[in-house]
Amino acid sequence: MLLNVSYNDKKITSKIDNEVGKPFTLKERFKLGGIGSPKLEIKETSVEIRNLLILDNNANICNIEIRPKGIIVGFRSLLESYALVIPFYKLTIYKGDFAIYSIYRDSYFIKVKSDTKAIQKFFRKLLDYKADNAPTSIEDL
C-alpha cells in the first residue's frame, strides 16, 4: 500500500495502524535498540515508485521504520512524503548482488544499497524481529 503521508490525516493514520500496528513506545524502542534504519540509497524501484521519484532531481533515498506487525518504507518526492506500508506476511527481502537488498510487497519493490556495517546490522535486526514475531505456521504445529 503506497500512501501520501505528507499531511496529518486520521484516515491514513488509522489505515497504517491497522496494517502494521501502532508505533512502538519509547521503552520498546530502547529495548529493541532503535527501530529506524540509516539513510538508504535507492538503486531501483517498481514503476509506480519510480514515477514519483523522477519528478525531482534530488538524491533518491529512503528509510525504514519497524512496526509491531510490519515495516514502513518512507521516501520523499518534490515536497511530498510517501510511505510504502508492508505487513510482515507480505514482506519479502532478498540479498541479491553485492551490497544490494531488495524489499518486496506484491507488485511494489525497492532495491537499496547496503554498503555499510550499520545498514547490514539494521537488516539483520529486521529479519530477526520478523522471524521472532511471525505468526505460527501450520508446519510448526
C-alpha positions as CSV (number, residue, x, y, z in Angstrom):
1,M,0.0,0.0,0.0
2,L,1.6,3.2,-1.2
3,L,0.3,6.3,0.6
4,N,1.0,10.0,0.6
5,V,1.7,10.8,4.2
6,S,2.6,14.5,3.9
7,Y,-0.4,15.7,5.8
8,N,-1.8,14.6,9.1
9,D,-4.9,12.7,8.1
10,K,-6.7,10.5,10.6
11,K,-8.0,8.1,7.9
12,I,-4.5,7.4,6.5
13,T,-3.0,7.1,10.1
14,S,-5.7,4.5,11.0
15,K,-5.1,2.6,7.7
16,I,-1.4,2.4,8.5
17,D,-2.0,1.4,12.2
18,N,-4.4,-1.4,11.1
19,E,-1.9,-2.7,8.6
20,V,1.3,-2.7,10.6
21,G,0.3,-1.8,14.1
22,K,0.7,1.3,16.2
23,P,4.2,2.8,16.7
24,F,6.4,1.3,19.4
25,T,6.5,3.1,22.8
26,L,9.7,4.8,23.9
27,K,10.5,1.9,26.3
28,E,10.1,-0.7,23.5
29,R,12.3,1.4,21.2
30,F,15.1,1.3,23.7
31,K,14.6,-2.4,24.3
32,L,15.0,-3.0,20.5
33,G,18.0,-0.7,20.2
34,G,16.2,1.6,17.8
35,I,13.5,1.0,15.2
36,G,14.7,3.1,12.3
37,S,17.2,2.5,9.6
38,P,20.1,4.7,8.5
39,K,19.7,6.6,5.2
40,L,19.3,4.0,2.4
41,E,20.2,4.9,-1.2
42,I,17.6,3.6,-3.7
43,K,19.1,1.8,-6.6
44,E,16.0,0.5,-8.4
45,T,12.2,0.5,-7.8
46,S,8.9,-0.6,-9.3
47,V,7.2,1.5,-11.9
48,E,4.8,3.3,-9.5
49,I,7.5,4.4,-7.1
50,R,9.9,5.3,-10.0
51,N,7.3,7.6,-11.5
52,L,7.2,9.5,-8.2
53,L,11.0,9.6,-7.7
54,I,11.8,11.0,-11.2
55,L,9.6,14.1,-10.6
56,D,12.6,15.9,-8.9
57,N,16.4,15.9,-9.2
58,N,17.1,15.1,-5.5
59,A,19.0,12.1,-4.4
60,N,16.8,9.0,-4.2
61,I,17.0,8.0,-0.5
62,C,14.6,6.2,1.8
63,N,14.4,4.9,5.4
64,I,12.6,2.0,7.1
65,E,10.7,2.1,10.3
66,I,9.9,-1.2,12.1
67,R,6.4,-1.5,13.5
68,P,4.9,-4.4,15.6
69,K,3.3,-6.1,12.6
70,G,5.4,-4.8,9.6
71,I,7.6,-2.1,8.2
72,I,7.1,1.3,6.6
73,V,9.5,2.4,3.9
74,G,9.4,6.2,3.7
75,F,10.8,8.4,0.9
76,R,10.2,11.9,-0.4
77,S,9.5,13.3,-3.9
78,L,9.1,17.0,-4.6
79,L,7.8,18.3,-1.3
80,E,5.6,15.3,-0.5
81,S,6.3,12.3,1.8
82,Y,5.3,8.8,0.7
83,A,5.1,5.6,2.6
84,L,5.2,2.0,1.4
85,V,3.4,0.1,4.1
86,I,4.3,-3.6,4.2
87,P,2.9,-6.1,6.8
88,F,5.3,-8.9,7.7
89,Y,3.1,-11.5,6.0
90,K,3.6,-9.7,2.7
91,L,7.2,-8.7,3.2
92,T,9.9,-10.4,1.2
93,I,13.6,-9.4,1.5
94,Y,16.3,-10.7,-0.8
95,K,20.0,-10.2,-0.5
96,G,20.9,-10.0,-4.2
97,D,24.0,-8.6,-5.8
98,F,26.9,-7.4,-3.7
99,A,25.6,-4.9,-1.2
100,I,22.0,-4.7,-2.6
101,Y,18.9,-5.6,-0.6
102,S,15.5,-6.0,-2.4
103,I,12.3,-5.3,-0.4
104,Y,9.1,-6.6,-2.0
105,R,5.4,-6.2,-1.3
106,D,3.1,-7.6,-4.1
107,S,3.9,-5.6,-7.2
108,Y,6.0,-2.9,-5.4
109,F,9.7,-3.3,-4.8
110,I,12.6,-1.1,-3.8
111,K,16.3,-2.1,-4.1
112,V,18.6,-0.3,-1.7
113,K,22.4,-0.2,-1.4
114,S,23.8,-1.8,1.8
115,D,27.4,-0.8,1.7
116,T,28.0,0.0,5.4
117,K,28.0,-2.2,8.6
118,A,25.2,-0.1,10.1
119,I,22.8,-0.9,7.2
120,Q,23.7,-4.6,7.3
121,K,23.2,-4.6,11.1
122,F,19.8,-3.0,10.6
123,F,18.6,-5.6,8.1
124,R,19.8,-8.4,10.4
125,K,17.7,-6.8,13.2
126,L,14.7,-6.5,10.9
127,L,14.9,-10.1,9.7
128,D,15.4,-11.4,13.3
129,Y,12.4,-9.3,14.5
130,K,10.3,-10.6,11.6
131,A,11.2,-14.2,12.4
132,D,10.5,-13.8,16.2
133,N,7.2,-12.2,15.6
134,A,5.8,-14.1,12.7
135,P,2.6,-16.0,13.3
136,T,2.9,-19.7,13.9
137,S,2.7,-21.6,10.7
138,I,0.8,-24.9,10.2
139,E,4.0,-26.8,9.8
140,D,5.1,-25.8,13.3
141,L,2.1,-27.3,15.0
